[in-house]
Amino acid sequence: MILEGAKQVAPLVFSDSYAEARQHFLAVAPKARPYPCSAKGPSGEALFTDAAYFGDPIGVHPYRETR
């Protein structure tokens, strides 16, 4: 029964391709910084590591001294 539930939810959670997954990520993190990879994807597409920061960039860091 759990497997059936997972089969129903999976298409809603996971993308069908790398390009689709990246598009979804960049839609919610438009200021993400792309780092191109030297390897190509299974379909020959360019691959990236997209890095995004969520939260207050001026927030207090637990290891940084506050002024």
C-alpha positions as MATLAB code, in Angstrom:
seq = 'MILEGAKQVAPLVFSDSYAEARQHFLAVAPKARPYPCSAKGPSGEALFTDAAYFGDPIGVHPYRETR';
ca = [
       0.000    0.000    0.000;
       2.847    2.429    0.763;
       4.401    1.655   -2.630;
       1.169    2.577   -4.409;
       1.097    5.913   -2.600;
       4.710    6.588   -3.570;
       3.925    5.788   -7.209;
       1.129    8.360   -7.163;
       3.186   11.085   -5.471;
       6.470   10.612   -7.379;
       5.336   12.303  -10.628;
       4.215   15.337   -8.615;
       7.520   15.642   -6.741;
      10.200   14.539   -9.215;
      10.937   15.960  -12.665;
      11.187   13.858  -15.797;
      14.516   15.378  -16.826;
      17.491   17.334  -15.542;
      16.435   20.346  -17.619;
      12.942   20.326  -16.100;
      14.303   19.955  -12.548;
      16.757   22.818  -13.084;
      14.011   25.012  -14.533;
      11.872   24.395  -11.435;
      14.806   25.188   -9.125;
      15.681   28.409  -10.951;
      12.026   29.480  -10.839;
      12.136   29.489   -7.030;
      15.753   30.694   -6.787;
      16.156   33.184   -9.661;
      19.303   34.699   -8.126;
      21.059   31.314   -8.011;
      24.643   31.371   -9.221;
      25.424   28.758  -11.901;
      28.682   26.828  -11.882;
      29.120   24.917  -15.159;
      30.346   21.326  -14.980;
      32.814   19.887  -17.459;
      30.751   16.722  -17.897;
      27.656   16.415  -20.071;
      24.314   14.961  -19.019;
      22.869   11.665  -20.294;
      21.242   13.493  -23.208;
      24.384   15.503  -23.956;
      23.045   18.605  -22.213;
      25.228   21.016  -20.263;
      25.249   20.396  -16.511;
      25.437   23.015  -13.775;
      25.702   23.229  -10.030;
      23.340   26.031   -9.100;
      24.010   27.579   -5.695;
      21.419   29.706   -3.924;
      21.347   31.384   -0.547;
      18.046   31.390    1.333;
      17.551   33.681    4.284;
      18.665   37.084    5.410;
      22.160   37.739    3.992;
      22.848   40.126    6.876;
      21.542   37.703    9.490;
      23.598   36.830   12.542;
      25.991   33.934   12.027;
      26.590   31.821   15.126;
      30.384   31.948   14.629;
      30.674   35.593   13.650;
      31.072   38.360   16.157;
      28.238   40.903   16.056;
      28.861   44.619   16.137;
];
